[in-house]
Amino acid sequence: MAQRPRRGAVALLGGLLLALTAGQLQATATTPAQAQAAEGSGMVMVLDSSGSMAGGDGSGSTRIDSARKAVGTVADALPDGYPTGLRVYGADKAKGCDDTRLAQPVAALDRAGLKRAVAGVRPKGDTPIGLSLRKAAGDLPRPAGGAPGKRTILLISDGEDNCQAPPPCKAAAQLAASGVDLHIDAIGFQVAGKARAQLECIAKAGNGRYYDAPDARALARQLQRAGQLSADGYRFKGKQIRGATTRGGAPGIVPGQYLDTIGPNEERYYAAGLDAVSTADFSATVVPQPGAAVDSLDMLRTRIVYGTTGSCDSASERFGQREGATPLTSGVSRIPTQGGNGGCDKAGRHWLVVERKGANGADAARWPMELTFHVEHPLKKGVTPAQSEPEYGAGGKDASLPTTAPQDVTGGTGFNDARTLHQGVWRDKVLPAQTLWYKVPVGWGQQLRYDVEFANEPTVKGYSTHTSYGGTQVYTPFRAPVGSGTGQFSPQVSYSGRPASLSMGTVPVAWTNRYETHPDVVPVHRNGDFYLAVTLGAKAAEIAQHPQIGVVLRIAVLGREKSGPQAGASAVRAEVSPGDSGPSADGTPDGGGGWSAGRVVAVAIGGVGVLLLAGLAVAYGRARRKPQTGAGNSDPMRGGSW
């Protein structure tokens, strides 16, 4: 099939949208939405109120004044209702290593209460960080029945612990080991040397992340980022289960969704009874603390085994970068052969095996893990499926995408609350180390094609030459990742604050794709909601001036939807023009949000050009079963600056 012509006007408009900074995007932000935090989730800020916080911050104010403003900023940015509290140390005594107290209990967000509590703090005494961390862990709610929550201790300090009872790094490690749902982030306010090293140690030992704040503006920015990442944590769903380390003790699973945990270099086994003719689709998603230490080759592997030595299939996914952890998903299927005489076609017990591989120095914490299991029954007798569609065709890298004005949208935290989008142009904001999730309905015979554009962003002084990355991945309805190993698309692009973009997509959905050999074609064998994940690298926290960075998604669902998987199936609706946004995320007609089309066109006409980004690809390192070389090579990274 012939490729569609390369976009000219689209690239021009894309450059315009990216030229607007995240700060301009934030001007349209609405009041934070109600938080739907998992039971047992919450955050307690631990604020240094020792004597040193009465010192100047270099801008004519005191450090404690800057901290008060920063706490107010994060309180305003957190979602309504998110459980939040404040603990202070060194605020009540001129001397004393027991000087720590809960100034605002962890409860549904009380913005006014938090601001009043921090306004009453007067710096006086010592710095008992270790003791305060232990007390803070007790301030947080506990999840009931083993359900995964997300409990955050957010430490803000301008110096090191001068009490050492207990040693803060040791205390952080002990607390982090007490449960996968607890982590400790640390923000160093104008620190260096031993003080910074200790805070970095606390964050690493506490399965969290260290943020450096050399001035008051940076403190507010980093505190807002850390707080929002806590509140926007992955929303889990499923039945609690405990996988075994061998086949013999593996728990039985039936089609559904499950929750477990997995440690570094560990295998978990789950048993499933399969018939001889149905396709069984499995997935495993691990959710480390955002930004946790990982190596580019750290891996999540899924495989299906049977009998004593038989293996049906396997798939491996890698982080592909060293900046910090993000959610990672691997999907695998047991697909009976067309002739019914394959080694895996036998009915009986099979095992899903999930394996986590991590390099030395990578995050040692156990990671929450979400499992899915679906069964697809064969087509009815006498039904002939349509032929497979293993080529991208019109959905390749040069596909025409919508050019309408963007509509505002807020992405979900994971698969379970991914925001439904349709064809059109959408605008969101992403934090460093955050992954946003969306889903797009794709019918039989259709294919998904989209671009992700990261906005032009003012950079922090001294960090203009530093780089992070932007990333994306697309998943099938059964959560198998596809689209990045074909030669058509790349899942990552370098990001330095200048506009950058990625292209991604799938082949058309066809029932018989399951019999193809390319690993990014086989999973595209069922219609339904396809998931989009958009990630900004953790190091962007060192680069960007604004807490969040603007992102634009251009989404097209190409081809006529067929009424079913059978050959000769009728079309159920006409193909939507690539320039038509269709309904918005909330079901309203296009044009209700974002910039007006008139404004976009007017500014675009007055523009002077587009700066193309090239050669910014980041190695991704990805292994799947039976890898093959796809047709064609491309540099999918395009951006613009005016």
C-alpha positions in Angstrom: 0.0 0.0 0.0 1.3 3.4 -0.9 2.5 5.7 1.9 0.6 9.0 2.5 2.5 12.2 1.6 4.7 13.8 4.3 3.1 16.5 6.3 4.1 20.0 5.6 1.5 22.2 7.3 1.3 19.7 10.1 5.0 20.0 10.9 4.6 23.8 10.8 1.7 23.8 13.3 3.5 21.2 15.4 6.5 23.6 15.7 4.1 26.4 16.8 2.5 24.3 19.5 5.8 23.2 20.9 7.2 26.7 20.9 4.7 27.6 23.7 6.3 27.0 27.0 5.0 24.8 29.8 4.4 28.0 31.8 1.9 29.2 29.1 0.3 25.8 29.2 -0.1 26.1 33.0 -2.0 29.3 32.6 -5.0 27.2 31.4 -4.8 24.7 34.3 -7.9 24.2 36.3 -8.2 23.5 40.0 -6.6 20.1 40.9 -9.1 17.2 40.6 -10.3 15.0 43.4 -7.6 12.4 44.2 -8.7 8.8 44.0 -5.8 7.6 46.2 -5.7 3.9 47.0 -6.6 3.0 50.6 -3.5 3.4 52.8 -1.9 6.0 50.5 -0.7 9.4 51.7 2.2 11.7 52.1 3.8 13.4 55.1 6.3 16.3 54.6 9.1 16.3 57.1 10.4 19.9 57.3 13.7 21.0 58.7 13.0 23.7 61.3 16.4 23.7 62.9 18.4 26.9 63.7 20.1 27.0 60.3 16.8 27.5 58.6 16.7 31.0 60.1 19.6 31.9 57.8 19.4 33.8 54.6 18.5 32.1 51.3 20.5 34.4 49.1 17.5 36.3 47.8 16.8 38.6 50.7 14.6 36.2 52.5 15.2 33.4 55.1 15.3 29.7 54.3 12.3 29.1 56.5 10.3 31.7 54.7 11.1 30.1 51.3 10.1 26.7 52.8 6.8 28.1 53.9 6.1 29.4 50.4 7.1 26.1 48.9 4.8 24.1 51.2 2.0 26.5 50.2 2.8 25.9 46.5 2.7 22.2 46.8 -0.5 22.3 48.9 -2.2 24.3 46.1 -1.0 21.9 43.4 -2.0 18.6 45.1 -5.3 17.0 44.2 -8.3 17.7 46.4 -8.6 15.1 49.1 -5.2 13.6 48.8 -4.1 12.5 52.4 -1.3 14.9 53.4 0.4 15.9 56.6 3.4 17.9 58.0 6.0 16.9 60.6 8.6 19.4 61.8 11.9 19.0 63.7 14.0 21.5 65.6 11.1 23.9 65.9 10.4 23.7 69.7 13.7 23.5 71.6 17.0 25.3 71.3 18.7 22.0 72.0 17.3 18.5 71.9 17.5 15.4 69.7 13.9 14.4 70.6 12.5 17.6 69.1 10.1 16.4 66.4 6.4 16.7 66.2 3.4 16.2 63.9 2.3 19.7 63.0 -0.6 18.7 60.7 -2.0 15.1 60.8 -2.1 13.0 57.6 -5.7 13.4 56.5 -7.7 14.5 53.5 -5.9 17.5 52.1 -6.5 20.7 54.1 -4.7 23.4 52.2 -5.5 26.1 54.7 -4.5 23.9 57.6 -1.1 23.1 56.1 -0.4 26.7 55.5 -1.3 27.7 59.0 0.8 24.9 60.4 3.9 25.9 58.5 3.4 29.6 59.1 3.7 28.9 62.9 7.1 27.2 62.6 10.0 29.1 64.1 13.5 27.6 63.6 15.3 26.9 66.8 17.2 23.7 67.5 18.9 20.5 66.3 18.5 18.3 63.3 17.1 14.8 64.4 16.5 13.5 60.9 16.7 9.8 61.7 14.2 10.0 64.5 11.8 12.2 62.5 11.8 9.7 59.6 10.8 6.9 62.0 8.1 9.0 63.5 6.9 10.0 60.1 6.4 6.4 59.0 3.9 6.0 61.9 2.1 9.2 60.8 1.1 7.5 57.5 -2.0 5.4 57.1 -1.5 1.6 56.5 -3.3 -0.3 53.7 -5.8 -2.9 54.8 -5.6 -6.5 53.7 -2.2 -6.2 52.0 -3.6 -4.0 49.2 -0.8 -1.9 47.6 -1.0 1.8 48.5 1.7 4.5 48.1 3.0 6.1 51.3 5.5 8.9 50.9 7.8 10.6 53.4 9.1 13.8 51.8 12.1 15.2 53.6 13.1 18.8 53.1 16.4 19.8 54.8 19.2 22.4 54.6 21.8 20.3 56.5 22.8 16.9 57.9 21.6 15.1 61.0 23.6 16.2 64.1 22.0 13.7 66.4 22.7 10.3 64.8 20.2 8.5 67.0 19.3 6.6 64.9 21.6 7.1 61.9 19.3 8.5 59.2 20.5 6.3 56.3 20.1 3.2 58.4 16.6 4.4 59.5 15.6 5.0 55.9 16.7 1.6 54.8 14.9 -0.1 57.7 11.7 1.8 56.9 11.9 1.1 53.2 12.3 -2.7 53.9 9.2 -2.7 56.0 6.9 -2.6 52.9 6.8 -2.1 49.2 4.4 0.8 49.5 6.7 3.1 51.5 9.4 5.3 50.1 11.4 8.4 51.2 12.2 11.3 48.9 14.6 14.0 50.0 15.1 17.6 48.9 18.3 19.3 49.7 17.9 23.1 50.1 21.2 24.9 49.4 23.2 21.9 50.5 26.7 20.6 49.5 29.4 18.2 50.7 28.5 15.9 53.5 25.0 17.3 53.9 24.1 16.6 50.3 25.7 13.2 50.4 23.7 12.2 53.5 20.4 13.3 51.9 21.2 11.4 48.7 22.0 8.4 50.9 18.6 8.7 52.7 16.7 8.9 49.4 18.6 5.9 47.9 18.2 3.8 51.0 14.6 4.8 51.3 13.8 3.6 47.7 13.1 7.2 46.8 14.7 10.1 44.8 16.9 13.0 45.7 16.0 16.5 44.4 18.5 19.3 44.5 17.2 22.8 45.3 20.0 25.5 45.1 17.6 28.4 45.5 14.0 29.2 46.6 12.5 28.8 43.2 14.1 25.4 42.8 12.8 24.4 46.2 9.2 25.2 45.3 9.6 23.5 41.9 11.1 20.3 43.3 8.7 20.1 46.2 5.8 20.4 43.8 7.2 17.7 41.6 7.8 15.2 44.4 4.4 15.9 45.9 2.5 15.4 42.7 4.4 12.3 41.8 3.3 10.8 45.1 -0.3 11.8 44.6 -0.4 10.6 41.0 0.9 7.1 41.7 -0.2 4.1 39.7 -3.8 3.0 40.6 -3.6 -0.8 41.1 -6.5 -3.2 40.5 -6.7 -6.9 41.1 -7.0 -9.8 43.5 -4.1 -10.4 45.9 -2.0 -13.5 45.1 1.4 -14.8 46.0 3.4 -16.4 43.2 5.7 -19.3 44.0 9.4 -19.7 43.3 8.9 -23.1 41.7 6.2 -24.8 39.6 5.2 -27.1 42.4 3.8 -24.4 44.7 2.4 -22.2 42.0 -1.1 -20.8 42.9 -3.8 -21.4 40.3 -5.2 -18.5 38.3 -8.2 -18.1 36.1 -8.9 -15.3 33.7 -8.8 -12.0 35.6 -6.4 -9.5 37.1 -4.0 -10.1 40.0 -1.6 -8.3 42.3 1.7 -9.5 43.7 5.3 -8.3 44.3 8.6 -9.3 42.9 12.2 -8.8 44.1 15.4 -8.3 42.1 16.6 -11.4 40.2 13.5 -13.3 41.3 11.1 -15.6 39.4 7.4 -16.0 40.2 5.3 -18.9 39.0 1.5 -19.0 38.4 -0.5 -22.1 37.2 -3.3 -21.9 34.6 -5.4 -24.6 33.1 -5.7 -24.2 29.3 -7.6 -26.0 26.6 -6.1 -27.1 23.3 -7.6 -24.5 21.0 -8.0 -21.1 22.8 -5.4 -18.3 22.8 -4.3 -17.4 26.3 -2.9 -13.8 26.8 -0.8 -12.9 29.9 0.8 -9.7 31.0 2.9 -8.5 33.9 3.4 -4.9 34.9 5.9 -3.9 37.5 5.7 -0.4 39.1 8.9 0.8 40.7 9.1 4.0 42.6 9.4 6.7 39.8 13.1 7.5 39.2 14.4 4.6 41.2 17.9 3.4 40.2 17.9 1.1 37.2 20.2 0.0 34.4 19.3 0.2 30.7 19.4 -3.6 30.5 17.4 -4.3 33.6 14.7 -6.6 32.4 11.2 -7.9 33.0 10.6 -11.3 31.3 7.4 -13.3 30.9 7.2 -16.8 29.6 4.7 -19.7 29.3 6.0 -23.2 30.1 4.3 -26.6 30.3 5.2 -30.2 31.1 8.7 -30.7 32.5 10.8 -28.8 30.0 8.4 -27.4 27.4 8.3 -23.7 26.6 5.6 -22.0 24.6 6.7 -18.4 24.3 8.6 -15.7 26.0 9.0 -11.9 25.8 11.4 -9.5 27.5 11.2 -5.8 28.0 14.0 -3.5 29.2 14.1 0.1 30.6 16.4 1.2 27.9 17.8 4.1 29.9 19.6 4.8 33.2 17.8 7.9 34.4 15.3 6.1 36.6 12.6 3.5 36.8 9.2 3.8 35.1 6.4 1.2 34.9 7.5 -1.7 32.7 5.2 -4.3 31.1 5.8 -7.6 29.3 3.1 -9.6 27.5 3.1 -13.1 26.2 0.6 -15.4 24.6 -0.1 -19.2 24.1 -1.3 -19.3 20.5 -2.4 -22.7 19.2 -1.1 -23.5 15.7 -3.4 -23.4 12.7 -3.0 -27.1 12.2 -3.5 -28.0 15.9 -0.4 -30.1 16.1 2.1 -27.8 17.8 3.9 -28.7 21.0 1.9 -26.1 23.0 -1.5 -27.1 21.6 -2.1 -29.6 24.4 -4.7 -29.1 27.0 -3.7 -29.1 30.6 -1.7 -27.1 33.1 0.6 -24.4 31.9 2.6 -21.9 34.0 3.1 -18.2 33.6 6.7 -17.3 34.8 7.6 -13.7 35.6 11.3 -12.9 36.0 12.9 -9.6 37.1 16.6 -9.1 36.2 18.5 -6.2 37.8 22.2 -5.2 37.6 24.3 -4.5 40.7 23.5 -1.1 42.1 19.9 -1.1 40.8 16.9 -0.7 43.0 16.8 -3.5 45.5 13.2 -2.9 46.6 10.4 -5.3 45.9 8.2 -3.9 43.2 4.4 -4.1 43.1 3.3 -6.2 40.2 0.0 -6.4 38.3 -0.9 -9.5 36.3 -3.6 -10.1 33.7 -4.9 -13.3 32.1 -7.4 -13.4 29.2 -8.7 -16.3 27.2 -9.7 -15.9 23.5 -11.9 -18.7 22.2 -11.5 -19.8 18.5 -13.8 -18.4 15.9 -17.0 -20.3 15.3 -16.8 -23.3 13.0 -17.2 -22.4 9.4 -16.0 -18.7 9.9 -13.1 -17.8 7.7 -10.9 -15.0 9.3 -9.7 -12.1 7.2 -6.1 -12.3 6.0 -3.4 -11.0 8.3 -2.2 -7.4 7.9 1.5 -7.3 8.9 2.4 -4.1 7.1 2.1 -0.5 8.4 1.0 0.9 5.0 -0.8 4.2 5.5 0.0 4.1 9.2 3.8 4.4 8.7 6.0 7.2 9.8 4.7 9.6 7.2 1.0 9.2 8.0 -1.2 12.3 7.9 -2.3 13.2 11.4 -4.9 15.7 12.8 -4.0 19.4 12.7 -6.9 20.8 14.8 -6.4 23.0 17.9 -5.5 20.9 20.9 -8.0 20.0 23.6 -7.0 19.8 27.3 -6.9 16.4 28.8 -5.4 14.7 31.9 -3.8 11.3 31.5 -4.3 8.4 33.9 -1.8 6.9 36.3 -1.8 3.4 34.6 -3.8 0.9 32.6 -6.7 0.9 35.0 -7.6 4.6 34.8 -6.1 5.4 31.4 -8.0 8.3 29.9 -10.1 7.5 26.8 -9.2 9.6 23.7 -10.4 9.5 20.1 -8.9 10.9 16.9 -7.8 14.4 17.4 -5.2 16.6 19.0 -4.8 16.6 22.8 -2.7 18.6 25.3 -1.5 17.5 28.7 1.4 18.2 31.2 3.9 15.7 32.5 6.3 15.7 35.4 9.9 14.4 35.2 9.9 10.6 36.0 6.1 10.5 35.4 4.2 8.3 32.9 0.8 9.4 31.6 -1.7 6.8 30.3 -4.4 7.0 27.7 -6.5 4.5 25.7 -7.9 4.7 22.2 -10.6 2.3 20.8 -9.4 0.6 17.7 -11.7 -1.7 15.6 -11.1 -4.7 13.3 -9.2 -3.6 10.3 -8.1 -0.3 11.9 -4.7 0.8 13.1 -3.5 3.4 15.6 -1.0 6.1 14.6 0.1 9.0 16.9 2.7 11.6 17.5 3.9 12.8 20.9 5.4 16.3 21.0 7.3 17.6 24.1 7.1 21.4 24.5 9.7 24.1 24.4 10.7 24.7 28.0 12.9 27.4 29.7 15.9 25.6 31.2 17.6 26.1 34.6 20.7 28.2 34.5 23.8 26.1 34.0 21.9 23.1 32.7 21.1 24.2 29.2 23.4 21.5 27.7 22.1 18.7 29.8 19.7 16.1 28.3 17.0 13.8 29.4 14.5 11.9 27.3 10.9 11.6 26.3 9.4 8.2 25.6 6.2 6.5 24.5 4.9 3.0 24.0 1.7 1.5 22.7 0.0 -1.6 24.1 -2.7 -4.0 22.8 -5.9 -4.6 24.7 -4.2 -7.5 26.4 -1.2 -5.2 27.4 1.4 -6.5 25.0 3.8 -3.7 24.1 4.2 -3.2 20.3 5.5 -0.7 17.8 9.1 -0.1 18.7 11.0 -2.9 17.2 10.0 -2.6 13.5 12.3 -0.1 12.1 9.4 2.3 11.7 9.3 3.9 15.1 11.5 4.6 18.1 10.3 4.7 21.7 12.6 7.4 22.9 13.9 10.8 21.9 16.5 13.1 23.6 15.0 16.1 25.5 16.9 19.2 26.5 14.1 21.7 26.9 13.9 22.2 23.1 10.9 20.8 21.2 11.2 17.1 20.5 8.7 14.6 19.1 8.1 10.9 18.7 6.0 8.8 16.3 4.4 5.5 17.2 1.7 3.2 15.9 0.5 -0.3 15.2 -0.3 -2.4 12.2 -4.0 -3.0 11.4 -5.9 -5.2 13.7 -6.5 -8.7 12.2 -7.4 -12.0 13.8 -4.8 -13.9 11.8 -2.0 -11.6 12.8 -1.5 -14.1 15.6 0.1 -16.5 13.1 2.6 -14.0 11.8 6.2 -14.1 13.0 7.1 -10.5 13.7 6.8 -9.8 17.5 5.1 -6.4 17.0 2.5 -7.9 14.6 1.5 -11.1 16.5 -0.1 -9.3 19.5 -2.3 -7.0 17.3 -4.8 -9.7 16.8 -7.8 -8.4 18.8 -9.9 -5.2 18.6 -10.5 -3.0 21.7 -8.8 -0.3 23.7 -5.1 0.2 22.8 -3.1 1.9 25.5 -0.7 4.8 25.1 2.0 5.5 27.7 3.9 8.8 27.6 7.0 9.3 29.8 9.4 12.1 30.6 12.8 11.2 31.9 13.8 11.8 35.6 16.7 14.0 34.7 14.3 16.6 33.2 13.9 17.7 36.9 17.5 19.1 36.6 16.8 20.9 33.3 13.3 22.5 33.2 12.3 25.6 35.1 8.7 24.7 35.4 7.4 21.8 37.5 5.6 20.3 34.5 6.4 20.1 30.8 3.7 20.5 28.1 3.0 17.5 25.8 0.8 17.3 22.7 -0.6 14.1 21.3 -1.8 13.9 17.7 -3.9 10.7 17.3 -5.3 9.1 14.2 -7.3 5.9 13.9 -6.8 4.9 10.3 -8.9 2.6 8.1 -12.6 1.6 8.0 -13.7 -0.4 11.0 -15.1 -3.9 10.1 -18.0 -5.5 11.8 -15.9 -8.5 12.8 -12.7 -10.5 12.2 -14.2 -12.6 9.4 -13.3 -12.3 5.7 -15.7 -10.0 3.8 -16.9 -8.3 7.0 -18.9 -5.1 6.3 -17.7 -1.7 7.4 -19.6 -0.3 10.5 -18.8 3.3 9.9 -17.1 5.7 7.5 -13.4 6.4 8.0 -12.8 9.6 10.0 -10.8 12.3 8.2 -7.3 12.8 9.8 -8.2 16.4 10.3 -11.3 15.7 12.3 -10.8 15.6 16.1 -14.0 13.6 16.7 -15.6 13.8 20.1 -13.5 15.1 23.0 -12.4 13.1 26.0 -15.6 14.1 27.9 -17.9 13.5 24.9 -18.3 17.2 23.9 -17.7 18.3 20.3 -14.3 19.6 19.3 -13.5 23.3 20.0 -14.5 23.5 23.6 -10.9 23.6 25.0 -7.4 24.5 24.1 -6.4 27.2 21.7 -8.7 28.3 18.9 -7.9 27.2 15.4 -8.0 30.8 14.3 -5.2 31.7 16.8 -3.1 28.8 15.7 -3.4 29.7 12.0 -2.7 33.4 12.5 0.5 32.8 14.5 1.6 30.1 12.1 1.4 32.4 9.1 3.6 34.9 10.9 6.3 32.3 11.8 9.7 32.1 10.3 10.4 28.4 10.2 10.8 25.1 11.9 14.0 23.7 13.5 14.2 20.0 12.8 15.8 17.8 15.5 17.9 15.0 14.2 20.3 12.4 15.6 18.9 12.5 19.1 17.8 8.9 19.4 18.4 7.1 22.7 19.3 3.4 22.6 16.4 1.5 23.9 17.6 -2.1 24.1 14.6 -4.3 23.7 14.4 -8.1 23.2 11.3 -10.0 22.1 10.8 -13.5 20.8 11.9 -14.2 17.3 13.1 -10.7 16.5 13.1 -9.8 12.8 14.3 -6.8 10.9 11.4 -4.5 9.9 11.3 -2.7 6.6 12.7 0.8 6.5 14.6 3.1 8.8 13.5 6.5 10.1 14.4 9.3 12.4 11.0 9.9 14.0 12.2 12.9 16.1 10.8 16.2 14.9 10.4 19.4 16.8 10.2 23.1 16.2 11.4 26.4 17.7 10.5 29.9 16.6 
